[in-house]
Amino acid sequence: MFTLLHWLPATTGSVVVAMVVASLLPMLWVYIAKLLAGFGIKDNHAPREFMARATGAAARARAAEQNSYEMLPLFLAATVLALVYFVPLSVVSVLVWLYVLLRVLYGLAYIANWAFFRSAVWALGLACPLLLMYLVYRMA
């Protein structure tokens, strides 16, 4: 079964992959933060202290990582509830992958210091799990 986007499979497997990708995104942002900050092997003895001293794009990448962790529980809970309450897979698939795309754009905008765009993308990203929760409410 495929969604309206035709190239995006409307399967539970696709939704689970989106959950995994969203769960790994914070690690991408911290990896970028460490690259930008010049993190080296010697810094691995106290990585949190090293990152606390980061500035500029590295600090913003670290902030994107932290925000990604903050948003993750809502996204995962909403997605699981949508599957449990049989929200149509075509809808769930579109919303979870849209969330992932928006979170990638969010992180890139954060690193590039595009504050207004970052905030707009954050709000759109937040809307995805909230819409899933609303659909679950309507189905329950």
OpenMM code with the backbone's topology and positions (N, CA, C; nanometers):
from openmm import Vec3, app, unit

residues = "MET PHE THR LEU LEU HIS TRP LEU PRO ALA THR THR GLY SER VAL VAL VAL ALA MET VAL VAL ALA SER LEU LEU PRO MET LEU TRP VAL TYR ILE ALA LYS LEU LEU ALA GLY PHE GLY ILE LYS ASP ASN HIS ALA PRO ARG GLU PHE MET ALA ARG ALA THR GLY ALA ALA ALA ARG ALA ARG ALA ALA GLU GLN ASN SER TYR GLU MET LEU PRO LEU PHE LEU ALA ALA THR VAL LEU ALA LEU VAL TYR PHE VAL PRO LEU SER VAL VAL SER VAL LEU VAL TRP LEU TYR VAL LEU LEU ARG VAL LEU TYR GLY LEU ALA TYR ILE ALA ASN TRP ALA PHE PHE ARG SER ALA VAL TRP ALA LEU GLY LEU ALA CYS PRO LEU LEU LEU MET TYR LEU VAL TYR ARG MET ALA".split()
positions = [
    Vec3(0.0846, -0.1184, 0.0000),
    Vec3(0.0000, 0.0000, 0.0000),
    Vec3(0.0885, 0.1239, 0.0000),
    Vec3(0.0518, 0.2232, -0.0779),
    Vec3(0.1296, 0.3455, -0.0862),
    Vec3(0.0440, 0.4656, -0.0491),
    Vec3(0.1110, 0.5707, -0.0053),
    Vec3(0.0410, 0.6921, 0.0347),
    Vec3(0.0136, 0.7794, -0.0862),
    Vec3(-0.0434, 0.8937, -0.0595),
    Vec3(-0.0680, 0.9910, -0.1647),
    Vec3(0.0613, 1.0337, -0.2336),
    Vec3(0.1713, 1.0220, -0.1648),
    Vec3(0.2997, 1.0622, -0.2219),
    Vec3(0.3585, 0.9543, -0.3117),
    Vec3(0.2962, 0.8416, -0.3209),
    Vec3(0.3312, 0.7282, -0.4074),
    Vec3(0.4691, 0.6680, -0.3803),
    Vec3(0.5679, 0.7477, -0.3532),
    Vec3(0.7022, 0.6946, -0.3303),
    Vec3(0.7249, 0.6611, -0.1839),
    Vec3(0.6320, 0.6996, -0.0982),
    Vec3(0.6440, 0.6766, 0.0451),
    Vec3(0.5534, 0.5607, 0.0845),
    Vec3(0.6111, 0.4454, 0.1169),
    Vec3(0.5261, 0.3311, 0.1492),
    Vec3(0.4469, 0.3545, 0.2777),
    Vec3(0.3201, 0.3221, 0.2735),
    Vec3(0.2331, 0.3335, 0.3900),
    Vec3(0.2310, 0.1993, 0.4611),
    Vec3(0.3431, 0.1668, 0.5247),
    Vec3(0.3553, 0.0401, 0.5959),
    Vec3(0.4036, 0.0666, 0.7374),
    Vec3(0.3755, -0.0287, 0.8228),
    Vec3(0.4263, -0.0176, 0.9598),
    Vec3(0.5788, -0.0147, 0.9590),
    Vec3(0.6391, -0.0907, 0.8697),
    Vec3(0.7851, -0.0910, 0.8597),
    Vec3(0.8409, 0.0466, 0.8278),
    Vec3(0.7774, 0.1172, 0.7367),
    Vec3(0.8202, 0.2523, 0.7019),
    Vec3(0.8087, 0.3460, 0.8220),
    Vec3(0.7014, 0.3310, 0.8975),
    Vec3(0.6815, 0.4138, 1.0169),
    Vec3(0.7895, 0.3836, 1.1203),
    Vec3(0.8211, 0.2562, 1.1385),
    Vec3(0.9255, 0.2177, 1.2340),
    Vec3(1.0607, 0.2734, 1.1901),
    Vec3(1.0892, 0.2696, 1.0624),
    Vec3(1.2150, 0.3269, 1.0123),
    Vec3(1.2197, 0.4769, 1.0425),
    Vec3(1.1085, 0.5462, 1.0232),
    Vec3(1.1040, 0.6891, 1.0550),
    Vec3(1.1298, 0.7127, 1.2040),
    Vec3(1.0775, 0.6243, 1.2881),
    Vec3(1.1020, 0.6356, 1.4323),
    Vec3(1.2499, 0.6169, 1.4647),
    Vec3(1.3126, 0.5223, 1.3975),
    Vec3(1.4559, 0.4983, 1.4192),
    Vec3(1.5373, 0.6181, 1.3704),
    Vec3(1.5050, 0.6686, 1.2525),
    Vec3(1.5776, 0.7841, 1.1982),
    Vec3(1.5632, 0.9039, 1.2923),
    Vec3(1.4420, 0.9301, 1.3385),
    Vec3(1.4201, 1.0414, 1.4312),
    Vec3(1.4982, 1.0217, 1.5609),
    Vec3(1.5083, 0.8977, 1.6052),
    Vec3(1.5825, 0.8670, 1.7278),
    Vec3(1.7327, 0.8853, 1.7105),
    Vec3(1.7824, 0.8682, 1.5883),
    Vec3(1.9257, 0.8825, 1.5624),
    Vec3(1.9666, 1.0259, 1.5274),
    Vec3(1.8713, 1.1107, 1.4919),
    Vec3(1.9049, 1.2485, 1.4539),
    Vec3(1.9833, 1.3244, 1.5607),
    Vec3(1.9497, 1.3121, 1.6900),
    Vec3(2.0302, 1.3842, 1.7890),
    Vec3(2.1789, 1.3481, 1.7825),
    Vec3(2.2077, 1.2234, 1.7513),
    Vec3(2.3479, 1.1813, 1.7417),
    Vec3(2.4167, 1.2438, 1.6211),
    Vec3(2.3418, 1.2654, 1.5140),
    Vec3(2.3976, 1.3353, 1.3983),
    Vec3(2.4363, 1.4772, 1.4366),
    Vec3(2.3461, 1.5468, 1.5077),
    Vec3(2.3755, 1.6863, 1.5451),
    Vec3(2.4932, 1.6962, 1.6405),
    Vec3(2.5069, 1.6027, 1.7347),
    Vec3(2.6214, 1.6112, 1.8260),
    Vec3(2.7502, 1.5754, 1.7527),
    Vec3(2.7430, 1.4865, 1.6553),
    Vec3(2.8608, 1.4544, 1.5748),
    Vec3(2.9055, 1.5788, 1.4979),
    Vec3(2.8103, 1.6487, 1.4386),
    Vec3(2.8428, 1.7723, 1.3668),
    Vec3(2.8974, 1.8761, 1.4637),
    Vec3(2.8377, 1.8861, 1.5821),
    Vec3(2.8852, 1.9813, 1.6828),
    Vec3(3.0310, 1.9535, 1.7195),
    Vec3(3.0624, 1.8267, 1.7394),
    Vec3(3.2001, 1.7911, 1.7756),
    Vec3(3.2961, 1.8192, 1.6615),
    Vec3(3.2549, 1.7923, 1.5382),
    Vec3(3.3402, 1.8245, 1.4229),
    Vec3(3.3673, 1.9743, 1.4157),
    Vec3(3.2624, 2.0532, 1.4300),
    Vec3(3.2759, 2.1984, 1.4210),
    Vec3(3.3577, 2.2568, 1.5350),
    Vec3(3.3536, 2.1916, 1.6514),
    Vec3(3.4262, 2.2407, 1.7684),
    Vec3(3.5708, 2.1911, 1.7739),
    Vec3(3.6064, 2.1007, 1.6831),
    Vec3(3.7432, 2.0479, 1.6831),
    Vec3(3.7662, 1.9408, 1.7877),
    Vec3(3.6649, 1.8650, 1.8186),
    Vec3(3.6726, 1.7577, 1.9178),
    Vec3(3.7758, 1.6548, 1.8754),
    Vec3(3.8634, 1.6187, 1.9676),
    Vec3(3.9653, 1.5186, 1.9387),
    Vec3(3.9633, 1.4069, 2.0417),
    Vec3(4.0464, 1.3073, 2.0189),
    Vec3(4.0538, 1.1911, 2.1094),
    Vec3(4.0805, 1.2354, 2.2532),
    Vec3(4.1676, 1.3312, 2.2704),
    Vec3(4.2009, 1.3768, 2.4062),
    Vec3(4.0807, 1.4388, 2.4769),
    Vec3(3.9867, 1.4910, 2.3994),
    Vec3(3.8681, 1.5537, 2.4569),
    Vec3(3.7649, 1.4515, 2.5038),
    Vec3(3.7846, 1.3255, 2.4682),
    Vec3(3.6889, 1.2222, 2.5044),
    Vec3(3.6922, 1.1889, 2.6532),
    Vec3(3.7921, 1.2382, 2.7249),
    Vec3(3.7984, 1.2162, 2.8696),
    Vec3(3.6904, 1.2976, 2.9410),
    Vec3(3.6531, 1.4111, 2.8843),
    Vec3(3.5502, 1.4970, 2.9439),
    Vec3(3.4701, 1.5635, 2.8313),
    Vec3(3.3925, 1.4828, 2.7568),
    Vec3(3.3236, 1.5377, 2.6398),
    Vec3(3.2184, 1.6434, 2.6737),
    Vec3(3.1522, 1.6293, 2.7866),
    Vec3(3.0490, 1.7277, 2.8214),
    Vec3(3.1118, 1.8624, 2.8553),
    Vec3(3.2226, 1.8587, 2.9239),
    Vec3(3.2915, 1.9842, 2.9553),
    Vec3(3.3439, 2.0494, 2.8280),
    Vec3(3.3951, 1.9677, 2.7362),
    Vec3(3.4430, 2.0211, 2.6090),
    Vec3(3.3288, 2.0888, 2.5332),
    Vec3(3.2155, 2.0199, 2.5222),
    Vec3(3.1034, 2.0754, 2.4467),
    Vec3(3.0422, 2.1967, 2.5165),
    Vec3(3.0529, 2.2039, 2.6478),
    Vec3(3.0006, 2.3204, 2.7201),
    Vec3(3.0771, 2.4474, 2.6821),
    Vec3(3.1997, 2.4326, 2.6365),
    Vec3(3.2813, 2.5483, 2.5953),
    Vec3(3.2648, 2.5816, 2.4472),
    Vec3(3.1889, 2.5017, 2.3754),
    Vec3(3.1705, 2.5247, 2.2310),
    Vec3(3.0963, 2.6561, 2.2081),
    Vec3(3.1286, 2.7201, 2.0970),
    Vec3(3.0636, 2.8459, 2.0598),
    Vec3(3.0217, 2.8396, 1.9132),
    Vec3(2.9475, 2.9397, 1.8715),
    Vec3(2.9110, 2.9527, 1.7308),
    Vec3(2.8300, 2.8349, 1.6801),
    Vec3(2.8626, 2.7911, 1.5584),
    Vec3(2.7878, 2.6837, 1.4923),
    Vec3(2.7941, 2.5539, 1.5725),
    Vec3(2.9071, 2.5289, 1.6382),
    Vec3(2.9186, 2.4063, 1.7188),
    Vec3(2.8197, 2.4089, 1.8351),
    Vec3(2.8066, 2.5226, 1.9007),
    Vec3(2.7115, 2.5349, 2.0116),
    Vec3(2.5682, 2.5225, 1.9605),
    Vec3(2.5427, 2.5775, 1.8425),
    Vec3(2.4076, 2.5672, 1.7866),
    Vec3(2.3759, 2.4232, 1.7466),
    Vec3(2.4738, 2.3503, 1.6941),
    Vec3(2.4524, 2.2096, 1.6611),
    Vec3(2.4240, 2.1299, 1.7886),
    Vec3(2.4932, 2.1625, 1.8949),
    Vec3(2.4694, 2.0966, 2.0243),
    Vec3(2.3282, 2.1273, 2.0736),
    Vec3(2.2838, 2.2516, 2.0551),
    Vec3(2.1477, 2.2894, 2.0951),
    Vec3(2.0443, 2.2141, 2.0110),
    Vec3(2.0736, 2.1949, 1.8836),
    Vec3(1.9832, 2.1168, 1.7976),
    Vec3(1.9742, 1.9733, 1.8487),
    Vec3(2.0869, 1.9205, 1.8936),
    Vec3(2.0869, 1.7848, 1.9508),
    Vec3(1.9973, 1.7794, 2.0742),
    Vec3(2.0157, 1.8749, 2.1635),
    Vec3(1.9378, 1.8751, 2.2868),
    Vec3(1.7884, 1.8906, 2.2586),
    Vec3(1.7527, 1.9802, 2.1657),
    Vec3(1.6121, 1.9977, 2.1326),
    Vec3(1.5546, 1.8734, 2.0670),
    Vec3(1.6363, 1.8045, 1.9884),
    Vec3(1.5894, 1.6815, 1.9252),
    Vec3(1.5552, 1.5765, 2.0300),
    Vec3(1.6359, 1.5669, 2.1350),
    Vec3(1.6047, 1.4748, 2.2432),
    Vec3(1.4778, 1.5179, 2.3173),
    Vec3(1.4579, 1.6488, 2.3311),
    Vec3(1.3396, 1.6979, 2.4020),
    Vec3(1.2102, 1.6678, 2.3267),
    Vec3(1.2143, 1.6729, 2.1944),
    Vec3(1.0947, 1.6490, 2.1130),
    Vec3(1.0662, 1.4999, 2.0915),
    Vec3(1.1684, 1.4175, 2.1069),
    Vec3(1.1569, 1.2762, 2.0722),
    Vec3(1.0477, 1.2007, 2.1478),
    Vec3(1.0329, 1.2165, 2.2803),
    Vec3(0.9281, 1.1390, 2.3494),
    Vec3(0.7874, 1.1666, 2.2972),
    Vec3(0.7568, 1.2922, 2.2693),
    Vec3(0.6249, 1.3251, 2.2157),
    Vec3(0.6043, 1.2580, 2.0803),
    Vec3(0.7058, 1.2660, 1.9946),
    Vec3(0.6949, 1.2055, 1.8621),
    Vec3(0.6754, 1.0543, 1.8710),
    Vec3(0.7575, 0.9878, 1.9515),
    Vec3(0.7487, 0.8420, 1.9622),
    Vec3(0.6158, 0.7984, 2.0237),
    Vec3(0.5727, 0.8675, 2.1280),
    Vec3(0.4456, 0.8327, 2.1913),
    Vec3(0.3289, 0.8528, 2.0947),
    Vec3(0.3290, 0.9641, 2.0246),
    Vec3(0.2209, 0.9921, 1.9301),
    Vec3(0.2181, 0.8874, 1.8186),
    Vec3(0.3357, 0.8488, 1.7716),
    Vec3(0.3434, 0.7510, 1.6633),
    Vec3(0.2929, 0.6141, 1.7085),
    Vec3(0.3365, 0.5707, 1.8247),
    Vec3(0.2919, 0.4411, 1.8762),
    Vec3(0.1408, 0.4425, 1.8995),
    Vec3(0.0907, 0.5495, 1.9598),
    Vec3(-0.0539, 0.5576, 1.9822),
    Vec3(-0.1311, 0.5569, 1.8512),
    Vec3(-0.0786, 0.6260, 1.7503),
    Vec3(-0.1459, 0.6271, 1.6197),
    Vec3(-0.1529, 0.4869, 1.5605),
    Vec3(-0.0477, 0.4085, 1.5804),
    Vec3(-0.0497, 0.2713, 1.5300),
    Vec3(-0.1456, 0.1847, 1.6112),
    Vec3(-0.1446, 0.2006, 1.7414),
    Vec3(-0.2312, 0.1202, 1.8284),
    Vec3(-0.3780, 0.1502, 1.8033),
    Vec3(-0.4097, 0.2775, 1.7772),
    Vec3(-0.5494, 0.3163, 1.7569),
    Vec3(-0.5908, 0.3164, 1.6096),
    Vec3(-0.5102, 0.2543, 1.5270),
    Vec3(-0.5431, 0.2313, 1.3865),
    Vec3(-0.5731, 0.3587, 1.3078),
    Vec3(-0.4946, 0.4632, 1.3343),
    Vec3(-0.5000, 0.5788, 1.2451),
    Vec3(-0.4512, 0.5269, 1.1101),
    Vec3(-0.5142, 0.5633, 1.0007),
    Vec3(-0.4734, 0.5082, 0.8711),
    Vec3(-0.3228, 0.5223, 0.8463),
    Vec3(-0.2629, 0.4108, 0.8048),
    Vec3(-0.1180, 0.4094, 0.7826),
    Vec3(-0.0732, 0.5145, 0.6820),
    Vec3(-0.1551, 0.5440, 0.5848),
    Vec3(-0.1164, 0.6453, 0.4866),
    Vec3(-0.0986, 0.7810, 0.5537),
    Vec3(-0.1814, 0.8113, 0.6508),
    Vec3(-0.1726, 0.9381, 0.7240),
    Vec3(-0.0529, 0.9355, 0.8187),
    Vec3(-0.0392, 0.8270, 0.8936),
    Vec3(0.0716, 0.8143, 0.9887),
    Vec3(0.2046, 0.8235, 0.9151),
    Vec3(0.2165, 0.7529, 0.8059),
    Vec3(0.3412, 0.7518, 0.7292),
    Vec3(0.3794, 0.8920, 0.6825),
    Vec3(0.2839, 0.9642, 0.6279),
    Vec3(0.3127, 1.1008, 0.5814),
    Vec3(0.3560, 1.1885, 0.6981),
    Vec3(0.2855, 1.1813, 0.8093),
    Vec3(0.3169, 1.2692, 0.9222),
    Vec3(0.4506, 1.2359, 0.9878),
    Vec3(0.4835, 1.1074, 0.9999),
    Vec3(0.6113, 1.0740, 1.0639),
    Vec3(0.7292, 1.1121, 0.9746),
    Vec3(0.7164, 1.0905, 0.8440),
    Vec3(0.8271, 1.1270, 0.7561),
    Vec3(0.8364, 1.2779, 0.7376),
    Vec3(0.7236, 1.3472, 0.7428),
    Vec3(0.7265, 1.4926, 0.7400),
    Vec3(0.7959, 1.5451, 0.8650),
    Vec3(0.7677, 1.4835, 0.9786),
    Vec3(0.8353, 1.5201, 1.1041),
    Vec3(0.9868, 1.5039, 1.0896),
    Vec3(1.0299, 1.3900, 1.0366),
    Vec3(1.1740, 1.3659, 1.0195),
    Vec3(1.2352, 1.4725, 0.9284),
    Vec3(1.1710, 1.4992, 0.8170),
    Vec3(1.2206, 1.6017, 0.7242),
    Vec3(1.2294, 1.7373, 0.7929),
    Vec3(1.1266, 1.7735, 0.8653),
    Vec3(1.1271, 1.9029, 0.9349),
    Vec3(1.2339, 1.9089, 1.0426),
    Vec3(1.2593, 1.7977, 1.1102),
    Vec3(1.3654, 1.7964, 1.2123),
    Vec3(1.5041, 1.8099, 1.1490),
    Vec3(1.5223, 1.7538, 1.0310),
    Vec3(1.6492, 1.7724, 0.9602),
    Vec3(1.6648, 1.9194, 0.9216),
    Vec3(1.5595, 1.9774, 0.8650),
    Vec3(1.5638, 2.1196, 0.8295),
    Vec3(1.5864, 2.2061, 0.9526),
    Vec3(1.5241, 2.1691, 1.0642),
    Vec3(1.5411, 2.2413, 1.1896),
    Vec3(1.6881, 2.2435, 1.2310),
    Vec3(1.7514, 2.1262, 1.2303),
    Vec3(1.8913, 2.1188, 1.2706),
    Vec3(1.9818, 2.1995, 1.1787),
    Vec3(1.9581, 2.1895, 1.0500),
    Vec3(2.0390, 2.2663, 0.9542),
    Vec3(2.0178, 2.4161, 0.9726),
    Vec3(1.8928, 2.4563, 0.9945),
    Vec3(1.8639, 2.5986, 1.0168),
    Vec3(1.9274, 2.6473, 1.1463),
    Vec3(1.9275, 2.5633, 1.2466),
    Vec3(1.9890, 2.6004, 1.3746),
    Vec3(2.1388, 2.6228, 1.3554),
    Vec3(2.2044, 2.5295, 1.2909),
    Vec3(2.3487, 2.5407, 1.2692),
    Vec3(2.3813, 2.6639, 1.1854),
    Vec3(2.2986, 2.6921, 1.0834),
    Vec3(2.3216, 2.8073, 0.9955),
    Vec3(2.2814, 2.9393, 1.0609),
    Vec3(2.2185, 2.9336, 1.1778),
    Vec3(2.1765, 3.0516, 1.2528),
    Vec3(2.0648, 3.1288, 1.1820),
    Vec3(1.9732, 3.0562, 1.1201),
    Vec3(1.8552, 3.1156, 1.0573),
    Vec3(1.7409, 3.1083, 1.1577),
    Vec3(1.7391, 3.2004, 1.2512),
    Vec3(1.6511, 3.1919, 1.3681),
    Vec3(1.5032, 3.1862, 1.3314),
    Vec3(1.4551, 3.2746, 1.2455),
    Vec3(1.3124, 3.2757, 1.2135),
    Vec3(1.2714, 3.1469, 1.1427),
    Vec3(1.3498, 3.1056, 1.0441),
    Vec3(1.3202, 2.9822, 0.9707),
    Vec3(1.3225, 2.8630, 1.0656),
    Vec3(1.4220, 2.8606, 1.1545),
    Vec3(1.4333, 2.7520, 1.2518),
    Vec3(1.3081, 2.7443, 1.3382),
    Vec3(1.2611, 2.8577, 1.3862),
    Vec3(1.1425, 2.8589, 1.4719),
    Vec3(1.0173, 2.8152, 1.3960),
    Vec3(1.0054, 2.8574, 1.2713),
    Vec3(0.8902, 2.8176, 1.1897),
    Vec3(0.8919, 2.6678, 1.1648),
    Vec3(1.0086, 2.6141, 1.1325),
    Vec3(1.0210, 2.4706, 1.1072),
    Vec3(0.9959, 2.3917, 1.2360),
    Vec3(1.0428, 2.4445, 1.3491),
    Vec3(1.0179, 2.3794, 1.4779),
    Vec3(0.8677, 2.3678, 1.5025),
    Vec3(0.7948, 2.4776, 1.4788),
    Vec3(0.6506, 2.4776, 1.5016),
    Vec3(0.5800, 2.3774, 1.4095),
    Vec3(0.6205, 2.3726, 1.2841),
    Vec3(0.5618, 2.2757, 1.1910),
    Vec3(0.5939, 2.1331, 1.2340),
    Vec3(0.7171, 2.1113, 1.2816),
    Vec3(0.7556, 1.9791, 1.3304),
    Vec3(0.6735, 1.9385, 1.4518),
    Vec3(0.6476, 2.0324, 1.5416),
    Vec3(0.5659, 2.0048, 1.6589),
    Vec3(0.4227, 1.9695, 1.6187),
    Vec3(0.3758, 2.0299, 1.5119),
    Vec3(0.2391, 2.0047, 1.4660),
    Vec3(0.2184, 1.8593, 1.4243),
    Vec3(0.3215, 1.7938, 1.3753),
    Vec3(0.3061, 1.6551, 1.3277),
    Vec3(0.2645, 1.5593, 1.4396),
    Vec3(0.3387, 1.5492, 1.5507),
    Vec3(0.2920, 1.4584, 1.6567),
    Vec3(0.1636, 1.5073, 1.7228),
    Vec3(0.1436, 1.6390, 1.7297),
    Vec3(0.0183, 1.6886, 1.7872),
    Vec3(-0.1007, 1.6487, 1.7009),
    Vec3(-0.0841, 1.6524, 1.5701),
    Vec3(-0.1905, 1.6085, 1.4800),
    Vec3(-0.2153, 1.4586, 1.4951),
    Vec3(-0.1075, 1.3814, 1.5104),
    Vec3(-0.1250, 1.2377, 1.5354),
    Vec3(-0.2040, 1.2157, 1.6638),
    Vec3(-0.1708, 1.2912, 1.7683),
    Vec3(-0.2431, 1.2779, 1.8956),
    Vec3(-0.3902, 1.3163, 1.8782),
    Vec3(-0.4165, 1.4195, 1.8023),
    Vec3(-0.5540, 1.4595, 1.7774),
    Vec3(-0.6296, 1.3480, 1.7044),
    Vec3(-0.5656, 1.2885, 1.6056),
    Vec3(-0.6293, 1.1787, 1.5311),
    Vec3(-0.6562, 1.0596, 1.6216),
    Vec3(-0.5633, 1.0306, 1.7114),
    Vec3(-0.5843, 0.9225, 1.8089),
    Vec3(-0.7048, 0.9558, 1.8968),
    Vec3(-0.7114, 1.0792, 1.9417),
    Vec3(-0.8254, 1.1233, 2.0237),
    Vec3(-0.9574, 1.1028, 1.9493),
    Vec3(-0.9585, 1.1357, 1.8232),
    Vec3(-1.0797, 1.1210, 1.7417),
    Vec3(-1.1147, 0.9737, 1.7191),
    Vec3(-1.0145, 0.8876, 1.7142),
    Vec3(-1.0372, 0.7452, 1.6890),
    Vec3(-1.0762, 0.6707, 1.8175),
    Vec3(-1.0364, 0.7233, 1.9321),
    Vec3(-1.0578, 0.6526, 2.0596),
    Vec3(-1.2022, 0.6569, 2.1036),
] * unit.nanometer
topology = app.Topology()
chain = topology.addChain("A")
for resn in residues:
    res = topology.addResidue(resn, chain)
    for name in ("N", "CA", "C"):
        topology.addAtom(name, app.Element.getBySymbol(name[0]), res)
